[in-house]
Amino acid sequence: MRLTIFAKTLRSREGKPFKVYLTRLKKTTGEEDTCRVMFREGIQIPPTFPVIVDVEKKNAQLSSKHYLDDSGQEHKTLTLWVDAYTPTGEEYIDHSLDEYI
């Protein structure tokens, strides 16, 4: 699987910063699911983000968690656990503003 992984810095309740890694997984139906990426212990985290990597399915596991929010609405979170990856060397190019002048 070729994944583009983004990093987002959040703050704990104590005010300490920590990083969360996110990607989008493509389903066979063409839909995409956003999921959190967790690197297993001992795996070197890429130094710069966004980064494009190749992950073999045998080197990753997907876990899901269902929960209810305060209003009683059900949600599902996905976490991709990565055991190994290969950097592609490709540079990420942001095309989100291409249609604007």
C-alpha positions as a Markdown table, in Angstrom:
| # | Residue | x | y | z |
|---|---|---|---|---|
| 1 | Met | 0.0 | 0.0 | 0.0 |
| 2 | Arg | 1.3 | 3.5 | -0.8 |
| 3 | Leu | 0.4 | 5.9 | 2.0 |
| 4 | Thr | 0.8 | 9.6 | 2.5 |
| 5 | Ile | 1.3 | 10.1 | 6.2 |
| 6 | Phe | 0.6 | 13.5 | 7.9 |
| 7 | Ala | 1.7 | 14.7 | 11.3 |
| 8 | Lys | -0.4 | 16.9 | 13.6 |
| 9 | Thr | 0.9 | 18.4 | 16.9 |
| 10 | Leu | -1.7 | 18.3 | 19.7 |
| 11 | Arg | -1.4 | 19.3 | 23.3 |
| 12 | Ser | -2.2 | 17.2 | 26.4 |
| 13 | Arg | -4.3 | 18.5 | 29.2 |
| 14 | Glu | -1.0 | 19.4 | 31.0 |
| 15 | Gly | 0.0 | 21.5 | 27.9 |
| 16 | Lys | 2.7 | 19.1 | 26.7 |
| 17 | Pro | 2.9 | 18.8 | 22.9 |
| 18 | Phe | 2.7 | 15.4 | 21.2 |
| 19 | Lys | 2.3 | 14.2 | 17.6 |
| 20 | Val | -0.5 | 12.3 | 16.0 |
| 21 | Tyr | 0.1 | 10.6 | 12.6 |
| 22 | Leu | -2.8 | 10.4 | 10.1 |
| 23 | Thr | -3.4 | 8.8 | 6.7 |
| 24 | Arg | -6.3 | 7.8 | 4.4 |
| 25 | Leu | -6.9 | 4.2 | 3.5 |
| 26 | Lys | -8.5 | 3.4 | 0.1 |
| 27 | Lys | -11.2 | 0.7 | 0.1 |
| 28 | Thr | -11.9 | -1.5 | -2.8 |
| 29 | Thr | -15.2 | 0.4 | -3.3 |
| 30 | Gly | -13.2 | 3.6 | -4.0 |
| 31 | Glu | -14.1 | 5.2 | -0.7 |
| 32 | Glu | -11.4 | 6.4 | 1.7 |
| 33 | Asp | -11.3 | 6.2 | 5.5 |
| 34 | Thr | -9.1 | 8.4 | 7.6 |
| 35 | Cys | -7.1 | 6.6 | 10.2 |
| 36 | Arg | -4.5 | 7.2 | 12.9 |
| 37 | Val | -1.1 | 5.7 | 12.2 |
| 38 | Met | 0.9 | 4.1 | 15.1 |
| 39 | Phe | 4.5 | 3.0 | 14.6 |
| 40 | Arg | 5.4 | -0.1 | 16.6 |
| 41 | Glu | 8.2 | 0.2 | 19.2 |
| 42 | Gly | 11.6 | 0.1 | 17.6 |
| 43 | Ile | 10.4 | 1.5 | 14.3 |
| 44 | Gln | 12.1 | 4.8 | 13.3 |
| 45 | Ile | 9.6 | 7.5 | 12.7 |
| 46 | Pro | 10.2 | 9.5 | 9.5 |
| 47 | Pro | 12.0 | 12.8 | 10.2 |
| 48 | Thr | 9.8 | 15.0 | 8.0 |
| 49 | Phe | 6.1 | 15.1 | 7.2 |
| 50 | Pro | 4.0 | 14.7 | 5.1 |
| 51 | Val | 5.9 | 11.6 | 3.9 |
| 52 | Ile | 5.0 | 9.0 | 1.2 |
| 53 | Val | 5.8 | 5.4 | 2.2 |
| 54 | Asp | 5.1 | 1.9 | 1.0 |
| 55 | Val | 3.7 | -0.5 | 3.6 |
| 56 | Glu | 3.2 | -4.2 | 2.9 |
| 57 | Lys | -0.1 | -5.5 | 4.2 |
| 58 | Lys | 1.8 | -8.3 | 6.1 |
| 59 | Asn | 3.6 | -5.5 | 8.0 |
| 60 | Ala | 0.5 | -3.7 | 9.2 |
| 61 | Gln | -2.6 | -4.3 | 11.2 |
| 62 | Leu | -5.9 | -2.3 | 11.3 |
| 63 | Ser | -7.9 | -2.0 | 14.5 |
| 64 | Ser | -11.2 | -0.3 | 14.9 |
| 65 | Lys | -13.0 | 1.1 | 18.0 |
| 66 | His | -16.7 | 2.0 | 18.2 |
| 67 | Tyr | -17.9 | 4.5 | 20.7 |
| 68 | Leu | -20.8 | 6.8 | 21.5 |
| 69 | Asp | -20.4 | 10.5 | 21.9 |
| 70 | Asp | -22.2 | 12.7 | 24.4 |
| 71 | Ser | -25.3 | 13.0 | 22.1 |
| 72 | Gly | -25.5 | 9.2 | 21.8 |
| 73 | Gln | -24.3 | 9.1 | 18.2 |
| 74 | Glu | -22.1 | 6.1 | 17.3 |
| 75 | His | -18.6 | 6.7 | 15.8 |
| 76 | Lys | -15.8 | 4.5 | 14.6 |
| 77 | Thr | -12.0 | 5.2 | 14.9 |
| 78 | Leu | -9.4 | 3.3 | 12.9 |
| 79 | Thr | -5.8 | 2.8 | 13.9 |
| 80 | Leu | -3.2 | 1.4 | 11.5 |
| 81 | Trp | -0.3 | -0.3 | 13.4 |
| 82 | Val | 2.8 | -0.3 | 11.2 |
| 83 | Asp | 5.6 | -2.8 | 11.8 |
| 84 | Ala | 7.8 | -1.8 | 8.9 |
| 85 | Tyr | 7.7 | 0.6 | 6.0 |
| 86 | Thr | 9.8 | 1.7 | 3.0 |
| 87 | Pro | 10.2 | 5.4 | 2.2 |
| 88 | Thr | 9.5 | 6.0 | -1.5 |
| 89 | Gly | 11.6 | 9.1 | -1.9 |
| 90 | Glu | 8.6 | 10.8 | -3.6 |
| 91 | Glu | 8.0 | 14.4 | -2.6 |
| 92 | Tyr | 4.5 | 15.3 | -1.4 |
| 93 | Ile | 2.9 | 17.9 | -3.6 |
| 94 | Asp | -0.2 | 19.7 | -2.2 |
| 95 | His | -2.9 | 20.0 | -4.9 |
| 96 | Ser | -5.7 | 21.3 | -2.6 |
| 97 | Leu | -5.6 | 24.9 | -4.1 |
| 98 | Asp | -5.1 | 24.0 | -7.7 |
| 99 | Glu | -8.6 | 25.0 | -8.8 |
| 100 | Tyr | -8.2 | 28.5 | -7.3 |
| 101 | Ile | -6.5 | 31.4 | -8.9 |
